[in-house]
Amino acid sequence: MHFKITSTQNPKIKSLLALEKPRERRKQQLFIIEGKKEISMAIEAGYKIGNLFFCDEIVDVADIPAQLKDEKLLIPVSKEVFDKIAVREGTGGMIAVAEMRVHALDQIELSKNPLILILEGVEKPGNLGAILRTADAANVDAVIICDTQTDFYNPNVIRSSLGCVFTKQVAAATSEETIAWLRKNNIEIYCTYLQASQPYHTVDYQKPSAIVMGTEATGLTDVWVKQANANIIIPMLGKIDSMNVSTAAAVVVFEARRQRGF
């Protein structure tokens, strides 16, 4: 095991803190995972974990996941250093560095009757994280984000998804690439849209289906609306005309699951 790091100026700590920047994550193809539960989920999903920084004032070495007990990778740090490197509170005293994956459409493995959740653009990491939790809860085959700049490894995505970014197949592609992939796999396209739409619960989701959500600010672009097998709407009974995208995704996806008998 390494000597305990007590200075935030230590090169290992500086390298770790650099990974809080998206550009540095892309350059090194590395990212940070905070918390025992999230680290364990990443290991279970087959992610390759490198250094594990831990604070023995917060966590006992015995509580570190067995797969990470490699002495060369365990780096103890002081409480002061840990407080500096932890993005959020309640991380359980451990932070891991992991290798990124490629998230391409052609890597998605589909079930016999797939249910896909698609988001065109992502406004906030917290929304993406919440949608990934919904995707896990409903056990959809995959989540596809139609924005090639999407950073699945933003610490706020990992935090708000409670690690569900590791439990689901995720991909980033353009809208055009995604539509072509859906057509090739004979998956119906259902777009949430405010005009000329039918109520979401009147559509048959029992065949291979993709549910497509737009951003709250601008909705879906025409490229999706024109390609849809049906445009769907959640009837709004109050004074506003939209709800949070993660909530809307949950409403429609669980209707699809209900129709399929859960």
Backbone as JSON, one array per atom type, in Angstrom:
{
  "sequence": "MHFKITSTQNPKIKSLLALEKPRERRKQQLFIIEGKKEISMAIEAGYKIGNLFFCDEIVDVADIPAQLKDEKLLIPVSKEVFDKIAVREGTGGMIAVAEMRVHALDQIELSKNPLILILEGVEKPGNLGAILRTADAANVDAVIICDTQTDFYNPNVIRSSLGCVFTKQVAAATSEETIAWLRKNNIEIYCTYLQASQPYHTVDYQKPSAIVMGTEATGLTDVWVKQANANIIIPMLGKIDSMNVSTAAAVVVFEARRQRGF",
  "N": [[0.84, -1.19, 0.0], [0.4, 2.3, -0.6], [2.14, 5.19, 0.88], [0.41, 7.36, 3.16], [-1.25, 10.1, 1.72], [-0.95, 13.47, 2.39], [-1.04, 15.99, 1.41], [-2.55, 18.35, -0.75], [-1.16, 19.11, -2.9], [0.15, 17.01, -3.91], [1.27, 15.06, -6.71], [-0.4, 12.91, -7.59], [-2.86, 13.59, -6.53], [-3.32, 16.02, -7.8], [-3.56, 15.09, -10.42], [-5.87, 13.58, -10.19], [-7.79, 15.55, -9.51], [-7.76, 16.99, -11.86], [-9.35, 15.46, -13.51], [-11.88, 16.3, -13.08], [-12.55, 18.04, -15.0], [-14.2, 18.12, -18.13], [-12.75, 18.1, -20.58], [-10.28, 17.06, -19.88], [-11.01, 14.53, -19.0], [-11.86, 13.39, -21.42], [-9.46, 13.48, -22.85], [-7.69, 11.82, -21.37], [-9.23, 9.59, -21.2], [-10.3, 8.67, -18.84], [-12.17, 8.54, -15.75], [-13.88, 9.64, -12.72], [-15.17, 7.83, -9.95], [-17.31, 8.09, -7.26], [-17.99, 6.77, -4.04], [-18.94, 3.73, -2.4], [-21.07, 2.05, -3.26], [-21.57, 2.88, -5.94], [-19.04, 2.41, -7.06], [-18.88, -0.36, -6.76], [-20.98, -1.14, -8.46], [-19.96, -0.36, -10.92], [-17.75, -2.07, -11.12], [-19.11, -4.52, -11.24], [-20.31, -4.2, -13.69], [-18.18, -4.52, -15.31], [-16.28, -2.54, -15.67], [-12.96, -1.24, -15.87], [-11.03, -0.65, -13.12], [-8.76, 1.67, -11.71], [-6.54, 3.35, -9.68], [-7.5, 3.54, -6.22], [-8.57, 5.86, -4.06], [-8.69, 6.4, -0.61], [-10.02, 7.26, 2.61], [-8.95, 6.53, 5.72], [-10.01, 7.48, 8.03], [-12.64, 7.65, 7.61], [-13.55, 5.34, 6.32], [-13.2, 1.83, 6.79], [-10.47, -0.23, 5.86], [-11.22, -2.84, 5.43], [-13.75, -2.64, 4.41], [-13.53, -2.02, 1.77], [-14.28, -2.92, -1.58], [-13.75, -6.33, -2.43], [-12.55, -6.93, -4.89], [-10.85, -4.83, -5.27], [-8.72, -4.9, -3.61], [-6.08, -4.83, -4.25], [-2.89, -4.13, -3.32], [-1.21, -2.33, -4.63], [-2.84, -0.5, -5.82], [-4.28, 0.8, -3.87], [-4.64, 3.82, -2.27], [-4.09, 5.61, 0.48], [-5.46, 8.57, 1.95], [-5.38, 11.71, 3.73], [-7.96, 13.12, 5.88], [-8.37, 15.82, 5.29], [-7.35, 16.02, 2.67], [-9.06, 14.22, 1.41], [-11.54, 15.51, 1.66], [-11.1, 17.56, -0.09], [-10.92, 16.29, -2.59], [-13.33, 15.01, -2.93], [-16.33, 15.34, -4.65], [-18.95, 15.33, -3.84], [-20.91, 15.07, -0.78], [-20.97, 12.4, 1.66], [-19.71, 10.19, 0.42], [-18.73, 7.92, 1.44], [-16.07, 7.62, 1.92], [-14.39, 6.71, -0.14], [-12.9, 6.91, -3.39], [-12.68, 6.17, -6.77], [-10.64, 5.73, -9.72], [-11.49, 5.2, -13.06], [-11.54, 3.46, -16.25], [-12.78, 4.85, -19.27], [-15.47, 3.9, -21.52], [-16.28, 3.09, -24.95], [-19.22, 4.32, -26.45], [-21.09, 3.22, -28.57], [-23.67, 2.84, -31.08], [-23.72, 0.37, -32.43], [-22.82, -1.39, -30.58], [-24.81, -2.04, -28.88], [-26.72, -4.55, -27.4], [-29.63, -6.19, -28.2], [-32.77, -7.23, -26.79], [-35.3, -9.78, -27.48], [-37.69, -8.42, -27.79], [-37.32, -5.38, -27.88], [-37.2, -2.45, -25.75], [-36.58, 0.86, -25.96], [-35.11, 3.87, -24.76], [-34.9, 7.18, -25.75], [-33.19, 10.25, -25.9], [-33.21, 13.45, -27.17], [-30.65, 15.48, -27.17], [-29.25, 16.87, -24.16], [-29.97, 18.74, -21.42], [-29.26, 19.08, -18.73], [-27.0, 17.52, -16.45], [-28.14, 16.33, -14.18], [-30.75, 15.7, -15.01], [-30.22, 13.74, -16.94], [-29.08, 11.8, -15.31], [-31.29, 11.16, -13.67], [-33.02, 10.11, -15.59], [-31.61, 7.84, -16.34], [-31.88, 6.38, -14.0], [-34.62, 5.86, -14.09], [-34.63, 4.32, -16.42], [-33.24, 2.08, -15.54], [-34.96, 1.17, -13.52], [-37.23, 0.48, -15.01], [-36.13, -1.37, -16.59], [-35.25, -0.98, -19.32], [-33.89, -1.71, -22.6], [-31.8, -0.1, -23.57], [-30.37, 3.21, -23.33], [-30.32, 5.94, -25.4], [-28.58, 8.78, -26.31], [-29.07, 11.52, -28.28], [-26.83, 13.29, -28.99], [-23.73, 13.88, -29.61], [-21.85, 14.98, -27.99], [-22.35, 14.27, -25.43], [-21.56, 13.66, -22.06], [-21.23, 10.97, -20.38], [-19.86, 10.49, -18.12], [-19.76, 12.61, -16.42], [-19.44, 13.79, -13.13], [-21.84, 14.52, -11.84], [-23.78, 13.19, -13.32], [-23.22, 10.53, -12.73], [-23.63, 10.62, -9.97], [-26.38, 11.49, -9.71], [-27.63, 9.46, -11.05], [-27.33, 7.4, -9.37], [-25.43, 5.48, -9.89], [-26.6, 4.08, -11.93], [-25.82, 4.58, -14.5], [-23.99, 2.7, -15.01], [-25.41, 0.35, -15.05], [-27.03, 0.15, -17.25], [-27.18, -0.21, -20.84], [-25.71, 2.31, -22.68], [-25.64, 4.83, -25.19], [-24.25, 7.26, -27.46], [-25.15, 9.21, -30.18], [-25.81, 10.71, -33.44], [-29.02, 12.15, -34.32], [-29.85, 11.32, -36.85], [-28.27, 9.03, -37.33], [-29.25, 7.42, -35.29], [-31.97, 7.09, -35.96], [-31.71, 5.66, -38.37], [-30.54, 3.32, -37.35], [-32.61, 2.38, -35.68], [-34.6, 1.85, -37.62], [-33.3, -0.16, -39.08], [-33.32, -2.17, -37.21], [-35.99, -2.67, -36.98], [-37.6, -1.23, -35.13], [-40.24, 0.49, -33.66], [-41.02, 4.01, -33.65], [-41.81, 6.33, -31.22], [-42.67, 9.5, -30.58], [-42.58, 12.06, -28.18], [-44.59, 14.85, -28.3], [-46.02, 18.08, -28.76], [-47.97, 18.92, -30.6], [-50.62, 17.74, -32.76], [-50.84, 15.12, -31.72], [-51.36, 11.84, -30.23], [-52.91, 10.65, -27.18], [-50.58, 9.33, -24.85], [-51.12, 6.86, -23.64], [-52.72, 5.46, -25.35], [-51.36, 4.21, -27.31], [-49.84, 1.29, -28.77], [-47.39, -0.38, -27.2], [-46.37, -2.88, -27.23], [-44.88, -4.1, -29.12], [-41.5, -4.08, -30.57], [-40.14, -1.07, -29.44], [-39.31, 2.41, -29.43], [-39.06, 5.1, -27.29], [-39.13, 8.51, -27.56], [-37.77, 11.42, -26.28], [-37.77, 15.0, -26.05], [-35.92, 18.05, -25.32], [-36.81, 20.08, -22.48], [-36.93, 22.78, -23.03], [-36.97, 23.2, -25.88], [-38.21, 21.02, -27.07], [-38.74, 18.29, -29.43], [-36.86, 18.03, -32.51], [-37.72, 18.53, -36.02], [-36.71, 16.41, -37.49], [-37.11, 14.09, -36.03], [-39.88, 14.15, -35.49], [-41.04, 13.88, -38.02], [-40.27, 11.31, -38.69], [-41.56, 9.64, -36.98], [-43.51, 6.81, -35.93], [-45.72, 7.26, -34.49], [-46.83, 10.28, -32.93], [-46.83, 11.26, -29.61], [-48.55, 12.33, -26.61], [-48.57, 13.51, -23.24], [-51.4, 13.98, -21.44], [-52.04, 17.12, -20.04], [-53.23, 18.47, -17.09], [-53.18, 20.7, -15.59], [-52.08, 24.13, -15.24], [-49.7, 24.48, -16.56], [-47.74, 23.53, -19.5], [-45.91, 21.5, -19.73], [-43.75, 18.96, -18.29], [-41.01, 18.01, -16.1], [-38.38, 16.48, -17.93], [-37.36, 14.0, -17.1], [-39.37, 13.04, -15.48], [-41.51, 12.89, -17.31], [-40.46, 10.94, -19.02], [-40.48, 8.73, -17.3], [-43.25, 8.37, -16.9], [-44.2, 7.59, -19.49], [-42.56, 5.39, -20.17], [-43.16, 3.55, -18.15], [-45.82, 3.08, -18.71], [-45.5, 1.66, -21.07], [-44.24, -0.59, -20.0], [-46.31, -1.5, -18.33], [-48.23, -2.28, -20.24], [-46.87, -4.42, -21.26], [-47.04, -6.21, -19.28], [-45.34, -5.97, -17.12]],
  "CA": [[0.0, 0.0, 0.0], [1.15, 3.57, -0.66], [2.13, 6.05, 2.07], [-0.76, 8.25, 3.2], [-1.06, 11.42, 1.12], [-1.48, 14.49, 3.3], [-0.98, 17.3, 0.76], [-3.33, 18.47, -1.99], [-0.21, 19.41, -3.97], [0.71, 15.74, -4.39], [0.96, 14.87, -8.14], [-1.54, 11.99, -7.78], [-4.08, 14.35, -6.21], [-3.5, 16.98, -8.89], [-4.06, 14.33, -11.59], [-7.26, 13.21, -9.9], [-8.61, 16.76, -9.59], [-7.84, 17.38, -13.28], [-10.42, 14.67, -14.15], [-13.18, 16.97, -12.9], [-12.79, 18.8, -16.23], [-14.59, 17.24, -19.25], [-11.7, 17.99, -21.6], [-9.24, 16.17, -19.35], [-11.57, 13.17, -19.03], [-11.81, 12.91, -22.82], [-8.06, 13.33, -23.24], [-7.1, 10.67, -20.69], [-10.18, 8.47, -21.24], [-10.47, 8.23, -17.46], [-13.16, 9.31, -15.01], [-13.9, 9.42, -11.27], [-16.4, 7.28, -9.35], [-17.34, 8.29, -5.81], [-18.95, 5.99, -3.27], [-18.78, 2.27, -2.48], [-22.14, 1.43, -4.06], [-21.34, 3.2, -7.35], [-17.82, 1.7, -7.48], [-19.24, -1.78, -6.87], [-21.81, -1.31, -9.67], [-19.06, -0.25, -12.07], [-16.99, -3.33, -11.17], [-20.04, -5.56, -11.69], [-20.56, -3.96, -15.12], [-16.97, -4.84, -16.05], [-15.37, -1.4, -15.86], [-11.62, -1.44, -15.33], [-10.75, 0.34, -12.08], [-7.34, 1.89, -11.43], [-6.26, 3.75, -8.29], [-8.61, 3.78, -5.3], [-8.19, 6.76, -2.97], [-9.62, 6.21, 0.5], [-9.68, 7.94, 3.86], [-9.17, 5.54, 6.78], [-10.77, 8.1, 9.12], [-14.05, 7.54, 7.23], [-13.87, 3.98, 5.92], [-12.25, 0.78, 7.17], [-9.91, -0.92, 4.68], [-11.97, -4.09, 5.26], [-15.0, -2.35, 3.68], [-13.23, -1.79, 0.36], [-14.67, -4.1, -2.36], [-12.68, -7.35, -2.49], [-11.85, -6.87, -6.18], [-9.95, -3.68, -5.29], [-7.78, -5.01, -2.49], [-4.71, -4.84, -4.77], [-2.12, -3.17, -2.52], [-0.57, -1.31, -5.48], [-3.85, 0.48, -6.26], [-4.9, 1.47, -2.72], [-3.91, 5.05, -1.9], [-4.72, 6.29, 1.62], [-5.31, 10.03, 1.99], [-5.87, 12.32, 4.96], [-9.34, 13.65, 5.81], [-8.3, 17.12, 4.62], [-7.19, 15.76, 1.23], [-10.29, 13.58, 0.89], [-12.58, 16.54, 1.55], [-10.78, 18.36, -1.28], [-11.13, 15.55, -3.85], [-14.72, 14.53, -3.03], [-17.25, 16.32, -5.24], [-20.19, 15.35, -3.06], [-20.82, 14.56, 0.59], [-21.5, 11.05, 1.83], [-19.14, 9.25, -0.56], [-18.3, 6.71, 2.12], [-14.63, 7.6, 2.13], [-13.59, 6.12, -1.22], [-13.03, 7.46, -4.74], [-11.9, 5.35, -7.71], [-10.42, 6.18, -11.09], [-11.86, 4.1, -13.95], [-11.35, 3.69, -17.69], [-14.0, 5.08, -20.05], [-15.84, 2.97, -22.59], [-16.9, 3.66, -26.15], [-20.68, 4.13, -26.37], [-21.56, 3.23, -29.96], [-24.94, 2.15, -31.33], [-23.55, -1.02, -32.87], [-22.45, -2.23, -29.44], [-26.01, -2.35, -28.09], [-27.31, -5.89, -27.58], [-31.08, -6.04, -28.04], [-33.58, -8.4, -26.43], [-36.2, -10.15, -28.59], [-38.73, -7.39, -27.94], [-36.65, -4.28, -27.18], [-37.79, -1.17, -25.36], [-35.46, 1.79, -25.96], [-35.41, 5.24, -24.37], [-34.03, 8.08, -26.51], [-33.29, 11.67, -25.54], [-32.53, 14.32, -28.14], [-30.0, 16.56, -26.42], [-29.34, 16.8, -22.7], [-29.74, 20.09, -20.88], [-28.64, 19.06, -17.39], [-26.53, 16.19, -16.02], [-29.09, 15.77, -13.22], [-31.85, 15.09, -15.77], [-29.73, 12.5, -17.54], [-28.95, 10.83, -14.22], [-32.64, 10.72, -13.26], [-33.55, 9.27, -16.68], [-30.91, 6.55, -16.24], [-32.52, 5.65, -12.9], [-35.89, 5.38, -14.64], [-34.31, 3.25, -17.37], [-32.89, 0.9, -14.75], [-36.17, 0.7, -12.83], [-38.13, -0.11, -16.01], [-35.32, -2.36, -17.31], [-35.22, -0.8, -20.78], [-32.69, -2.31, -23.19], [-30.72, 0.87, -23.72], [-30.67, 4.65, -23.39], [-29.52, 6.57, -26.47], [-28.62, 10.24, -26.27], [-28.75, 12.05, -29.61], [-25.94, 14.43, -28.82], [-22.45, 13.18, -29.54], [-21.01, 15.61, -26.96], [-22.8, 13.83, -24.12], [-20.53, 13.16, -21.16], [-21.85, 10.04, -19.43], [-18.99, 10.37, -16.94], [-19.84, 13.8, -15.57], [-19.71, 13.32, -11.76], [-23.24, 14.74, -11.48], [-24.57, 12.13, -13.95], [-22.99, 9.32, -11.92], [-24.28, 10.83, -8.66], [-27.85, 11.54, -9.78], [-28.13, 8.16, -11.54], [-27.02, 6.43, -8.31], [-24.65, 4.41, -10.49], [-27.34, 3.38, -13.0], [-25.09, 4.76, -15.76], [-23.23, 1.46, -15.2], [-26.29, -0.82, -15.15], [-27.75, 0.16, -18.52], [-26.44, 0.07, -22.07], [-25.9, 3.7, -23.08], [-24.93, 5.19, -26.43], [-24.4, 8.62, -27.96], [-25.09, 9.22, -31.65], [-26.65, 11.76, -34.0], [-30.42, 11.74, -34.54], [-29.94, 10.6, -38.13], [-27.69, 7.69, -37.11], [-30.14, 6.66, -34.41], [-33.17, 6.73, -36.74], [-31.3, 4.59, -39.29], [-30.33, 2.12, -36.52], [-33.94, 1.9, -35.27], [-35.25, 1.27, -38.8], [-32.59, -1.42, -39.4], [-33.72, -3.17, -36.2], [-37.46, -2.76, -36.97], [-38.12, -0.7, -33.87], [-41.19, 1.6, -33.87], [-40.58, 5.27, -33.05], [-42.9, 7.09, -30.61], [-42.09, 10.78, -30.17], [-43.41, 12.96, -27.37], [-44.72, 16.06, -29.1], [-47.2, 18.81, -28.27], [-49.01, 19.12, -31.62], [-51.1, 16.62, -33.59], [-50.38, 13.9, -31.07], [-52.39, 11.06, -29.54], [-52.54, 10.41, -25.78], [-49.52, 8.32, -24.78], [-51.58, 5.55, -23.17], [-53.54, 4.8, -26.38], [-50.43, 3.61, -28.27], [-49.45, -0.08, -28.46], [-45.94, -0.49, -27.01], [-46.03, -4.29, -26.98], [-43.89, -4.52, -30.12], [-40.25, -3.33, -30.37], [-40.52, 0.34, -29.37], [-38.4, 3.44, -28.93], [-39.75, 6.29, -26.8], [-38.19, 9.6, -27.82], [-38.07, 12.63, -25.52], [-36.99, 16.19, -26.4], [-35.56, 18.87, -24.16], [-37.95, 20.86, -21.97], [-36.94, 24.13, -23.62], [-37.27, 23.27, -27.32], [-38.9, 19.84, -27.58], [-38.04, 17.51, -30.46], [-36.7, 18.65, -33.82], [-38.54, 17.95, -37.08], [-36.15, 15.16, -38.01], [-37.76, 13.01, -35.3], [-41.34, 14.23, -35.63], [-41.41, 13.37, -39.36], [-39.95, 9.89, -38.79], [-42.28, 8.89, -35.95], [-44.67, 5.97, -36.24], [-46.8, 8.03, -33.87], [-46.43, 11.31, -31.99], [-47.64, 11.03, -28.41], [-48.59, 13.46, -25.67], [-49.1, 13.24, -21.9], [-52.41, 15.01, -21.18], [-51.7, 18.0, -18.92], [-54.5, 18.91, -16.52], [-52.98, 21.93, -14.82], [-51.91, 25.37, -16.0], [-48.47, 24.47, -17.36], [-47.9, 22.63, -20.65], [-44.86, 20.5, -19.79], [-43.2, 18.53, -17.01], [-39.6, 17.67, -16.18], [-38.19, 15.42, -18.92], [-37.17, 12.7, -16.45], [-40.71, 12.62, -15.03], [-42.25, 12.5, -18.51], [-39.89, 9.66, -19.47], [-40.97, 7.68, -16.39], [-44.68, 8.16, -17.16], [-44.4, 6.85, -20.75], [-41.85, 4.09, -20.13], [-43.88, 2.61, -17.29], [-47.02, 2.66, -19.45], [-45.04, 0.58, -21.96], [-44.02, -1.78, -19.15], [-47.63, -1.99, -17.91], [-48.81, -3.0, -21.38], [-46.11, -5.67, -21.46], [-47.27, -7.06, -18.12], [-44.2, -5.85, -16.21]],
  "C": [[0.89, 1.26, 0.0], [1.18, 4.26, 0.7], [0.9, 6.96, 1.99], [-0.4, 9.62, 2.62], [-1.72, 12.46, 2.02], [-1.49, 15.9, 2.68], [-1.79, 17.29, -0.54], [-2.43, 18.81, -3.17], [0.47, 18.14, -4.51], [0.33, 15.51, -5.85], [-0.24, 13.95, -8.4], [-2.86, 12.71, -7.52], [-4.37, 15.37, -7.31], [-4.06, 16.3, -10.13], [-5.53, 13.96, -11.41], [-8.18, 14.42, -10.07], [-8.77, 17.23, -11.04], [-9.0, 16.67, -13.98], [-11.81, 15.25, -13.88], [-13.53, 17.8, -14.13], [-13.11, 17.85, -17.39], [-13.48, 17.03, -20.27], [-10.61, 17.01, -21.16], [-9.72, 14.72, -19.32], [-11.48, 12.59, -20.43], [-10.37, 12.61, -23.24], [-7.46, 12.05, -22.65], [-7.96, 9.41, -20.79], [-10.33, 7.81, -19.86], [-11.55, 9.08, -16.8], [-13.16, 8.88, -13.55], [-15.24, 8.8, -10.86], [-16.3, 7.46, -7.85], [-18.36, 7.36, -5.17], [-18.82, 4.49, -3.5], [-19.81, 1.62, -3.39], [-21.88, 1.64, -5.56], [-20.1, 2.47, -7.89], [-18.12, 0.22, -7.68], [-20.06, -2.06, -8.13], [-20.95, -1.24, -10.93], [-18.24, -1.52, -12.24], [-17.86, -4.45, -11.73], [-20.31, -5.44, -13.19], [-19.3, -4.19, -15.97], [-16.05, -3.67, -16.34], [-14.02, -1.71, -15.22], [-11.29, -0.3, -14.37], [-9.25, 0.43, -11.86], [-7.15, 2.22, -9.96], [-7.55, 3.95, -7.49], [-8.08, 4.63, -4.15], [-9.2, 6.58, -1.84], [-9.1, 6.92, 1.74], [-9.99, 7.0, 5.02], [-9.82, 6.14, 8.03], [-12.27, 7.98, 8.87], [-14.43, 6.09, 6.98], [-12.78, 3.02, 6.38], [-11.76, 0.09, 5.9], [-10.7, -2.21, 4.39], [-13.25, -3.88, 4.46], [-14.77, -2.08, 2.19], [-13.59, -3.04, -0.43], [-13.48, -5.04, -2.59], [-11.86, -7.26, -3.77], [-10.8, -5.76, -6.22], [-8.9, -3.74, -4.18], [-6.32, -5.13, -2.97], [-3.93, -3.72, -4.06], [-1.55, -2.03, -3.36], [-1.55, -0.19, -5.84], [-4.46, 1.27, -5.11], [-4.04, 2.65, -2.28], [-4.63, 5.73, -0.74], [-4.45, 7.8, 1.57], [-5.86, 10.55, 3.31], [-7.3, 12.84, 4.76], [-9.36, 14.98, 5.06], [-8.19, 16.95, 3.1], [-8.47, 15.15, 0.65], [-11.4, 14.61, 0.71], [-12.36, 17.41, 0.31], [-11.14, 17.61, -2.57], [-12.56, 15.05, -4.02], [-15.61, 15.64, -3.58], [-18.5, 16.44, -4.39], [-19.93, 14.84, -1.65], [-21.35, 13.14, 0.63], [-20.99, 10.06, 0.82], [-18.6, 8.0, 0.11], [-16.79, 6.55, 2.2], [-13.81, 6.96, 1.04], [-13.93, 6.71, -2.59], [-12.13, 6.65, -5.66], [-11.72, 6.07, -9.03], [-10.7, 4.98, -12.0], [-11.65, 4.48, -15.4], [-12.7, 3.86, -18.37], [-14.24, 3.95, -21.04], [-16.3, 3.75, -23.8], [-18.39, 3.36, -26.07], [-21.3, 4.25, -27.76], [-22.85, 2.43, -30.1], [-24.74, 0.67, -31.64], [-23.08, -1.95, -31.75], [-23.65, -2.63, -28.59], [-26.51, -3.75, -28.43], [-28.8, -5.79, -27.24], [-31.73, -7.35, -27.6], [-34.5, -8.72, -27.62], [-37.26, -9.09, -28.85], [-38.25, -6.11, -27.24], [-37.55, -3.09, -26.85], [-36.62, -0.21, -25.15], [-35.95, 3.17, -25.51], [-34.39, 6.16, -25.04], [-34.27, 9.52, -26.06], [-32.53, 12.48, -26.57], [-31.95, 15.52, -27.39], [-30.18, 16.37, -24.93], [-29.03, 18.18, -22.16], [-28.95, 20.05, -19.58], [-28.2, 17.64, -17.04], [-27.51, 15.52, -15.05], [-30.27, 15.11, -13.89], [-31.42, 13.76, -16.38], [-29.6, 11.42, -16.47], [-30.3, 10.28, -13.8], [-33.26, 9.8, -14.32], [-32.89, 7.89, -16.65], [-31.47, 5.71, -15.08], [-33.86, 5.07, -13.35], [-35.65, 4.19, -15.57], [-33.96, 1.95, -16.65], [-34.14, 0.3, -14.11], [-37.12, -0.01, -13.78], [-37.42, -1.19, -16.84], [-35.43, -2.22, -18.82], [-33.91, -1.38, -21.31], [-31.52, -1.34, -23.21], [-31.26, 2.29, -23.65], [-29.73, 5.25, -24.43], [-29.69, 8.08, -26.37], [-28.19, 10.76, -27.63], [-28.04, 13.39, -29.46], [-24.56, 13.84, -28.6], [-21.49, 13.81, -28.52], [-21.38, 15.15, -25.55], [-21.67, 13.22, -23.31], [-21.2, 12.28, -20.1], [-21.09, 10.0, -18.1], [-18.86, 11.66, -16.15], [-20.17, 13.33, -14.14], [-21.17, 13.48, -11.33], [-24.17, 13.72, -12.14], [-24.45, 10.86, -13.11], [-23.73, 9.44, -10.59], [-25.79, 10.74, -8.77], [-28.45, 10.25, -10.34], [-27.98, 7.07, -10.49], [-26.24, 5.23, -8.87], [-25.35, 3.67, -11.61], [-26.74, 3.62, -14.38], [-24.27, 3.5, -16.05], [-24.13, 0.24, -15.41], [-27.0, -0.93, -16.49], [-26.79, 0.33, -19.69], [-26.75, 1.52, -22.47], [-25.09, 3.98, -24.34], [-25.19, 6.65, -26.75], [-24.21, 8.59, -29.46], [-25.9, 10.41, -32.15], [-28.08, 11.24, -34.16], [-30.54, 10.9, -35.79], [-29.39, 9.18, -38.0], [-28.63, 6.81, -36.3], [-31.4, 6.21, -35.16], [-32.85, 5.58, -37.69], [-31.13, 3.26, -38.54], [-31.67, 1.52, -36.08], [-34.66, 1.23, -36.43], [-34.63, -0.09, -39.14], [-33.03, -2.55, -38.46], [-35.23, -3.3, -36.03], [-38.08, -2.35, -35.63], [-38.99, 0.52, -34.17], [-40.73, 2.84, -33.09], [-41.8, 6.05, -32.54], [-42.3, 8.37, -29.99], [-43.06, 11.58, -29.31], [-43.39, 14.34, -28.03], [-46.02, 16.75, -28.76], [-48.32, 18.94, -29.3], [-49.36, 17.81, -32.34], [-50.66, 15.28, -33.04], [-51.54, 13.17, -30.43], [-51.94, 10.8, -28.11], [-51.61, 9.2, -25.66], [-50.03, 6.94, -24.43], [-52.45, 4.81, -24.2], [-52.68, 4.11, -27.44], [-50.06, 2.2, -27.82], [-47.92, -0.18, -28.41], [-45.49, -1.94, -26.87], [-45.09, -4.87, -28.04], [-42.61, -3.73, -29.89], [-40.49, -1.82, -30.49], [-39.37, 1.21, -28.86], [-39.23, 4.65, -28.52], [-38.75, 7.44, -26.84], [-38.65, 10.87, -27.1], [-37.21, 13.79, -26.03], [-36.6, 16.94, -25.14], [-36.79, 19.68, -23.73], [-38.06, 22.21, -22.67], [-37.46, 24.14, -25.05], [-38.04, 22.08, -27.87], [-38.07, 19.13, -28.63], [-37.93, 18.3, -31.77], [-37.53, 17.9, -34.86], [-38.02, 16.62, -37.58], [-36.79, 13.95, -37.31], [-39.27, 12.97, -35.56], [-41.81, 13.62, -36.95], [-41.16, 11.86, -39.5], [-40.78, 9.01, -37.84], [-43.36, 7.99, -36.53], [-45.92, 6.59, -35.62], [-46.18, 9.1, -32.98], [-47.39, 11.25, -30.81], [-47.55, 12.22, -27.47], [-49.11, 12.96, -24.32], [-50.13, 14.33, -21.6], [-52.06, 15.81, -19.91], [-52.98, 18.64, -18.39], [-54.39, 20.21, -15.72], [-52.79, 23.13, -15.72], [-50.64, 25.4, -16.83], [-48.59, 23.41, -18.46], [-46.77, 21.6, -20.75], [-44.44, 20.11, -18.38], [-41.73, 18.2, -17.21], [-39.42, 16.45, -17.08], [-38.0, 14.05, -18.27], [-38.5, 12.15, -15.93], [-41.53, 12.13, -16.21], [-41.76, 11.14, -19.03], [-40.43, 8.52, -18.62], [-42.43, 7.34, -16.68], [-44.87, 7.26, -18.39], [-43.76, 5.47, -20.7], [-42.61, 3.09, -19.26], [-45.25, 2.23, -17.86], [-46.65, 1.53, -20.4], [-44.83, -0.7, -21.17], [-45.36, -2.37, -18.68], [-48.28, -2.82, -19.0], [-48.14, -4.36, -21.6], [-46.21, -6.6, -20.24], [-46.12, -7.05, -17.12], [-43.33, -7.1, -16.23]]
}
